[in-house]
Amino acid sequence: MEGVEADGGDAVQSPLAKWKNEVSRTFRYYLDRSAPYTFRRWLGTLAAASIYILRVYYGRGFFVISYGVGTYILNLLIGFLSPKEDPELEAPDGASLPPKDNDEFRPFVRRLPEFLFWYATTKAFIVAFLMTFCSIFDVPVFWPILLCYWIFLFVLTMKRQITHMIRYKYDPFRKKKYSGSKSD
């Protein structure tokens, strides 16, 4: 029924499609309204993560899901800490000037903005929490091995990211202010 047009040219929608569209718009409305409240959003994510962690702890299982969530959030964190335009990927063809400390002002633009980082992290914890209600995802594993491997992966990835930050002289946590032109 969804693609059928009436005599007036308007598409006729089923009640389910109308309801889905209305729920989607309402969800988007409240999601957009939450954008300025960074601290409150992250508190909500912390609450969702705490509920998930308690579920895993008291359920004594679902360690593979936890490893997957941890790896996914690590991937999101790397996107959050990385610049949108990576200087390593830009080919030095000799046409550009060498970078200097007093070069033109270029603000740090993240590859993954904070809002999308928050949204993806929150969604990951909610999906992981829902997955804990399905016993097929409770794969028996020796969890200390997964934890050690994740810590090793975290340290290796963060080391690479920090050396990249030092090499190309950017700090994703501090906002650099443009001070204007210096008079000689």
Backbone bond lengths (Angstrom), bond angles and torsions (degrees), N, CA, C in turn:
res aa  C-N    CA-C-N  psi(-1)  N-CA   C-N-CA  omega(-1)  CA-C   N-CA-C  phi
1 M - - - 1.432 - - 1.517 112.02 -
2 E 1.359 117.27 -19.97 1.439 119.01 -169.91 1.515 113.56 -67.46
3 G 1.233 123.74 -33.06 1.456 122.81 -177.04 1.514 113.39 -93.10
4 V 1.327 119.01 0.78 1.456 122.68 -175.88 1.519 109.51 -79.07
5 E 1.333 116.32 132.98 1.457 120.94 179.57 1.522 110.35 -104.52
6 A 1.302 116.05 142.49 1.460 121.58 177.06 1.524 108.51 -85.84
7 D 1.338 116.87 -179.06 1.469 121.75 -178.17 1.522 111.88 -62.01
8 G 1.321 119.01 -31.48 1.455 123.28 -178.00 1.518 113.01 -78.74
9 G 1.310 119.30 -3.89 1.460 122.02 -179.52 1.525 113.02 91.25
10 D 1.325 117.90 -6.92 1.463 120.78 178.75 1.525 109.26 -82.86
11 A 1.313 115.73 140.51 1.458 120.22 178.42 1.526 109.02 -75.43
12 V 1.315 116.86 134.58 1.451 122.38 177.95 1.524 107.29 -86.85
13 Q 1.336 115.45 125.20 1.453 120.06 -179.29 1.521 110.57 -109.81
14 S 1.308 114.78 147.88 1.455 119.02 175.70 1.532 108.67 -73.78
15 P 1.313 116.63 158.09 1.470 119.09 178.81 1.532 112.58 -59.18
16 L 1.325 117.39 -33.32 1.455 120.25 178.49 1.533 111.17 -66.77
17 A 1.329 116.75 -40.83 1.467 120.60 178.45 1.528 110.74 -66.81
18 K 1.335 116.96 -38.26 1.472 120.11 177.18 1.518 110.64 -64.04
19 W 1.338 116.13 -44.36 1.455 120.42 179.64 1.522 111.13 -63.02
20 K 1.340 116.05 -43.05 1.467 120.60 178.89 1.524 110.54 -62.40
21 N 1.301 117.61 -41.91 1.460 122.04 179.50 1.529 110.54 -64.82
22 E 1.318 116.69 -41.87 1.463 121.03 -179.80 1.531 111.36 -66.73
23 V 1.333 117.40 -43.21 1.464 121.24 177.90 1.525 109.95 -63.93
24 S 1.307 117.26 -40.91 1.464 121.51 179.28 1.526 111.44 -63.27
25 R 1.331 116.66 -43.31 1.463 119.93 178.98 1.521 111.95 -67.31
26 T 1.334 116.87 -39.43 1.463 120.62 178.08 1.518 110.72 -64.93
27 F 1.331 116.81 -43.54 1.458 121.17 177.89 1.530 110.58 -61.07
28 R 1.316 116.60 -44.68 1.467 121.43 179.83 1.530 111.01 -64.09
29 Y 1.317 116.37 -37.23 1.456 120.99 178.85 1.533 110.50 -60.60
30 Y 1.339 116.63 -50.74 1.459 120.02 -179.48 1.529 112.05 -69.70
31 L 1.310 117.26 -32.04 1.461 120.66 175.79 1.527 110.79 -64.58
32 D 1.318 116.53 -42.99 1.466 120.57 177.69 1.525 111.97 -67.23
33 R 1.318 116.72 -35.70 1.471 119.57 179.12 1.521 111.85 -69.98
34 S 1.330 117.78 -22.34 1.464 120.74 -179.61 1.528 112.53 -83.05
35 A 1.307 118.22 -8.26 1.471 121.61 -175.26 1.526 114.63 -55.90
36 P 1.324 120.79 -43.92 1.475 118.12 -178.25 1.523 115.04 -73.61
37 Y 1.302 118.39 -13.65 1.460 121.97 -174.88 1.530 110.77 -96.30
38 T 1.316 116.56 68.55 1.460 122.40 -174.68 1.520 112.10 -60.01
39 F 1.312 117.30 -49.97 1.460 120.57 -176.68 1.526 111.47 -62.31
40 R 1.313 117.09 -43.51 1.475 120.77 179.94 1.524 111.52 -66.04
41 R 1.335 116.30 -38.19 1.468 119.23 178.20 1.521 110.95 -61.95
42 W 1.348 115.89 -44.88 1.459 119.58 -179.01 1.528 111.79 -70.10
43 L 1.327 117.29 -28.85 1.468 119.37 173.54 1.532 110.59 -65.17
44 G 1.325 116.37 -39.75 1.455 120.39 175.96 1.523 111.82 -63.57
45 T 1.315 116.63 -39.08 1.458 120.53 177.54 1.522 110.31 -66.87
46 L 1.326 116.22 -39.84 1.468 120.21 176.45 1.525 110.56 -61.93
47 A 1.317 117.03 -38.54 1.471 120.49 177.45 1.532 110.44 -65.10
48 A 1.331 116.87 -43.78 1.468 120.34 178.38 1.529 110.72 -63.33
49 A 1.340 116.92 -41.30 1.463 120.71 178.76 1.529 110.36 -65.36
50 S 1.326 117.02 -39.26 1.468 120.41 179.52 1.516 111.22 -64.77
51 I 1.311 116.80 -42.08 1.471 120.48 178.03 1.522 110.15 -62.70
52 Y 1.333 116.35 -42.48 1.463 119.98 178.38 1.527 111.06 -63.72
53 I 1.330 116.69 -44.67 1.470 120.56 -178.65 1.528 110.36 -63.46
54 L 1.332 117.32 -41.41 1.460 120.17 177.12 1.531 111.09 -63.14
55 R 1.309 116.56 -39.40 1.476 120.56 178.59 1.526 110.45 -62.41
56 V 1.328 116.63 -43.36 1.463 120.32 -180.00 1.526 110.66 -70.01
57 Y 1.315 117.07 -40.43 1.459 120.80 -178.59 1.527 111.64 -64.99
58 Y 1.321 116.52 -49.37 1.460 118.78 -178.36 1.519 112.58 -77.78
59 G 1.306 117.68 -22.62 1.456 120.69 176.22 1.510 112.68 -82.05
60 R 1.335 116.88 -15.81 1.458 123.91 -179.98 1.527 111.96 50.01
61 G 1.311 114.61 51.77 1.458 119.17 179.58 1.517 110.89 -170.31
62 F 1.313 115.29 -165.98 1.463 123.28 176.99 1.536 112.15 60.45
63 F 1.342 116.11 37.98 1.458 120.17 -178.59 1.528 111.85 -74.57
64 V 1.317 117.09 -28.01 1.467 120.01 178.01 1.528 109.56 -68.08
65 I 1.319 116.86 -37.71 1.468 120.35 176.30 1.531 109.50 -64.02
66 S 1.317 116.65 -42.48 1.464 120.22 178.91 1.518 111.41 -62.88
67 Y 1.320 116.62 -40.90 1.465 120.08 177.15 1.527 110.42 -63.02
68 G 1.321 116.69 -42.54 1.460 120.66 178.45 1.523 112.25 -63.43
69 V 1.330 116.98 -42.79 1.466 120.76 178.01 1.528 110.19 -64.39
70 G 1.322 116.74 -43.19 1.463 120.56 178.91 1.520 112.27 -61.50
71 T 1.310 116.97 -42.33 1.468 121.15 178.85 1.524 110.49 -67.71
72 Y 1.315 117.14 -40.46 1.464 120.79 178.66 1.531 110.98 -63.67
73 I 1.326 117.23 -43.55 1.464 120.47 179.32 1.525 110.77 -68.04
74 L 1.324 117.88 -34.26 1.467 120.78 174.48 1.523 110.42 -62.41
75 N 1.310 116.89 -41.39 1.466 121.02 176.57 1.528 111.03 -63.25
76 L 1.324 116.94 -41.64 1.463 120.68 176.66 1.528 111.12 -63.96
77 L 1.323 116.64 -39.72 1.463 120.85 179.42 1.523 111.62 -62.81
78 I 1.324 116.64 -39.67 1.464 120.11 177.54 1.522 109.77 -63.34
79 G 1.324 117.81 -41.63 1.463 120.64 176.20 1.512 112.29 -63.96
80 F 1.326 116.39 -34.99 1.460 121.23 179.50 1.531 111.42 -70.10
81 L 1.320 117.28 -34.98 1.457 121.60 -178.25 1.525 113.80 -86.73
82 S 1.320 117.27 -12.26 1.461 120.91 -175.90 1.521 111.37 -91.74
83 P 1.333 116.82 147.40 1.464 119.29 175.76 1.520 111.07 -74.36
84 K 1.324 115.39 153.77 1.462 120.40 -179.19 1.523 111.25 -63.61
85 E 1.319 115.73 -42.53 1.460 120.72 177.86 1.518 107.71 -106.65
86 D 1.306 116.46 104.85 1.455 122.04 -175.77 1.525 110.64 -76.18
87 P 1.337 118.82 122.65 1.462 120.70 -179.85 1.524 113.13 -65.42
88 E 1.344 117.65 -23.93 1.458 120.67 178.13 1.518 111.89 -68.55
89 L 1.319 116.65 -31.63 1.454 120.60 -176.70 1.519 113.00 -83.71
90 E 1.330 117.07 -17.84 1.455 120.14 178.33 1.522 108.36 -75.32
91 A 1.323 116.28 122.90 1.461 121.00 -177.45 1.521 110.19 -76.25
92 P 1.341 117.77 123.90 1.462 119.58 177.45 1.525 110.33 -76.19
93 D 1.319 116.51 96.82 1.465 120.61 -178.41 1.524 112.54 -94.91
94 G 1.319 116.77 2.93 1.449 120.07 177.71 1.513 113.09 89.27
95 A 1.328 118.51 -9.49 1.459 120.84 -177.51 1.518 112.01 -81.76
96 S 1.317 117.04 -21.29 1.457 119.29 -177.90 1.521 110.44 -93.80
97 L 1.308 114.96 155.49 1.447 120.69 178.46 1.522 110.18 -78.09
98 P 1.324 118.06 150.66 1.468 118.51 177.58 1.523 110.75 -67.45
99 P 1.319 117.86 143.09 1.463 120.04 -179.60 1.521 111.17 -69.86
100 K 1.305 116.10 143.52 1.457 123.21 177.61 1.517 108.45 -126.71
101 D 1.321 115.19 166.09 1.460 119.25 176.96 1.513 111.72 -68.53
102 N 1.332 117.05 -33.18 1.458 120.48 -178.71 1.526 111.34 -100.44
103 D 1.304 116.22 29.03 1.462 121.79 178.87 1.526 109.28 -68.19
104 E 1.312 117.19 176.31 1.461 120.95 -179.24 1.523 110.73 -60.74
105 F 1.315 115.95 155.28 1.461 122.59 -177.42 1.523 109.61 -72.50
106 R 1.324 115.78 122.61 1.462 121.41 175.29 1.516 107.68 -131.29
107 P 1.328 117.63 109.11 1.469 119.44 -178.39 1.526 111.09 -68.84
108 F 1.306 115.06 154.18 1.463 121.10 177.93 1.523 108.75 -76.77
109 V 1.316 115.85 120.40 1.460 121.97 177.32 1.525 106.95 -114.18
110 R 1.313 116.22 123.20 1.461 121.37 -176.87 1.529 111.75 -75.82
111 R 1.331 114.86 150.02 1.457 119.67 173.91 1.529 109.77 -70.07
112 L 1.323 116.31 -36.26 1.465 122.02 177.14 1.522 107.80 -122.11
113 P 1.332 118.39 109.58 1.469 120.24 -179.34 1.525 112.08 -62.73
114 E 1.330 115.26 158.99 1.461 121.21 -176.44 1.524 112.03 -58.97
115 F 1.318 117.75 -41.21 1.463 120.48 -177.98 1.529 111.00 -62.83
116 L 1.327 116.89 -44.28 1.464 119.84 179.16 1.523 111.45 -69.38
117 F 1.329 116.79 -33.29 1.465 121.21 175.33 1.528 109.62 -62.66
118 W 1.331 116.17 -45.95 1.460 120.42 178.72 1.532 110.70 -63.18
119 Y 1.307 117.03 -46.24 1.463 121.36 -176.41 1.530 111.06 -62.68
120 A 1.330 116.61 -44.98 1.465 120.15 -179.59 1.529 111.19 -67.31
121 T 1.320 117.55 -37.40 1.468 121.06 178.66 1.521 110.78 -65.94
122 T 1.313 116.47 -45.52 1.462 120.33 179.46 1.528 110.82 -63.18
123 K 1.314 115.91 -44.48 1.462 120.43 178.82 1.531 110.69 -61.22
124 A 1.335 116.95 -38.61 1.465 120.74 -179.99 1.531 111.01 -63.20
125 F 1.330 117.09 -43.09 1.466 119.32 179.61 1.526 111.55 -68.25
126 I 1.312 117.77 -36.46 1.461 120.12 179.55 1.527 110.68 -68.26
127 V 1.326 116.52 -44.49 1.472 120.16 178.45 1.522 110.29 -63.94
128 A 1.333 116.96 -42.65 1.468 120.05 178.66 1.526 110.87 -62.47
129 F 1.331 116.57 -39.99 1.467 119.93 177.82 1.524 110.50 -61.87
130 L 1.331 117.09 -43.85 1.464 120.16 178.88 1.527 111.59 -65.95
131 M 1.329 117.10 -32.13 1.466 120.51 178.91 1.528 111.78 -67.93
132 T 1.324 117.43 -23.86 1.459 119.41 179.95 1.531 112.65 -71.10
133 F 1.304 118.21 -10.71 1.456 121.04 177.06 1.523 112.34 -88.46
134 C 1.306 117.05 -2.23 1.465 121.61 179.11 1.532 108.00 -112.89
135 S 1.306 117.14 117.25 1.462 121.32 -172.26 1.530 113.37 -69.04
136 I 1.306 118.19 -14.93 1.466 119.95 179.70 1.536 111.73 -66.13
137 F 1.323 116.91 -24.06 1.462 120.99 -179.51 1.529 112.92 -87.50
138 D 1.319 117.10 -2.72 1.459 120.65 178.85 1.527 109.20 -89.15
139 V 1.329 115.37 75.77 1.462 122.08 -178.89 1.525 107.78 -82.17
140 P 1.341 117.99 128.15 1.462 119.33 -179.65 1.536 110.94 -72.05
141 V 1.313 115.88 117.70 1.465 122.10 178.06 1.524 108.32 -137.33
142 F 1.332 115.02 162.20 1.458 120.72 174.35 1.518 106.19 -88.25
143 W 1.341 116.91 100.36 1.455 121.59 -169.58 1.524 115.13 -61.92
144 P 1.346 121.29 -29.83 1.470 117.72 178.55 1.533 113.54 -61.60
145 I 1.325 116.80 -30.81 1.470 119.73 177.45 1.530 109.79 -66.48
146 L 1.329 116.63 -44.32 1.465 119.61 178.03 1.524 111.15 -62.88
147 L 1.319 117.12 -40.96 1.458 120.75 179.38 1.527 111.11 -63.92
148 C 1.329 117.35 -45.37 1.473 120.79 178.69 1.526 110.90 -62.70
149 Y 1.323 116.37 -41.30 1.455 119.41 179.59 1.529 110.87 -65.93
150 W 1.338 117.59 -39.25 1.466 120.00 179.01 1.523 110.99 -67.34
151 I 1.327 117.78 -40.30 1.467 120.65 177.51 1.525 110.02 -63.28
152 F 1.329 117.50 -42.80 1.464 121.34 176.57 1.524 110.66 -60.01
153 L 1.313 116.69 -44.48 1.464 121.69 178.60 1.522 111.17 -63.42
154 F 1.329 117.54 -41.43 1.454 122.16 178.69 1.524 111.31 -63.01
155 V 1.332 116.82 -47.93 1.464 120.68 -178.58 1.518 110.72 -63.23
156 L 1.312 117.18 -44.59 1.468 120.78 179.93 1.525 111.55 -63.25
157 T 1.319 116.71 -43.90 1.459 120.88 -179.15 1.520 111.70 -68.04
158 M 1.316 117.26 -43.16 1.465 120.29 179.44 1.522 111.62 -67.22
159 K 1.333 117.42 -35.76 1.466 120.48 176.78 1.528 109.82 -61.27
160 R 1.316 115.71 -45.41 1.465 119.86 178.88 1.530 111.39 -63.88
161 Q 1.336 116.66 -39.80 1.460 120.48 -179.35 1.529 111.00 -68.49
162 I 1.314 117.43 -41.07 1.463 120.60 -179.32 1.522 110.98 -68.11
163 T 1.328 117.78 -39.79 1.471 118.90 176.36 1.527 110.79 -65.24
164 H 1.309 117.70 -34.64 1.466 121.37 175.70 1.522 110.50 -64.94
165 M 1.338 116.66 -41.13 1.463 121.33 178.80 1.524 110.80 -65.21
166 I 1.322 117.33 -39.49 1.461 120.75 179.29 1.522 111.18 -70.52
167 R 1.316 117.17 -42.48 1.460 121.04 -178.26 1.527 111.95 -62.07
168 Y 1.333 116.92 -42.96 1.462 120.12 -176.04 1.528 112.91 -101.05
169 K 1.321 116.95 8.73 1.464 124.17 171.23 1.531 113.86 53.36
170 Y 1.299 115.86 57.38 1.459 119.25 173.45 1.518 108.84 -130.97
171 D 1.319 114.74 149.86 1.456 121.98 179.48 1.523 107.69 -127.88
172 P 1.331 118.41 109.66 1.466 119.74 -176.63 1.514 114.38 -73.41
173 F 1.330 118.60 -7.15 1.456 120.68 -176.14 1.513 113.58 -100.64
174 R 1.312 117.89 -22.30 1.454 121.13 -176.92 1.514 109.17 -110.45
175 K 1.329 115.50 130.77 1.458 119.84 178.31 1.515 108.93 -86.00
176 K 1.328 114.69 125.03 1.457 120.33 179.16 1.520 108.10 -88.19
177 K 1.305 115.62 130.56 1.463 120.97 -179.89 1.522 109.36 -95.78
178 Y 1.301 115.59 142.95 1.460 121.18 176.30 1.506 107.50 -82.98
179 S 1.332 116.26 124.37 1.454 120.05 -175.66 1.516 112.22 -96.80
180 G 1.308 118.70 0.80 1.468 121.04 -179.27 1.510 110.89 88.17
181 S 1.300 116.69 -178.29 1.460 120.83 -178.63 1.509 109.74 -80.48
182 K 1.304 115.05 144.86 1.451 120.84 178.67 1.508 109.04 -88.86
183 S 1.298 115.73 132.81 1.476 118.79 178.69 1.523 108.93 -89.71
184 D 1.324 116.33 135.62 1.470 120.76 -177.78 1.491 112.14 -88.02
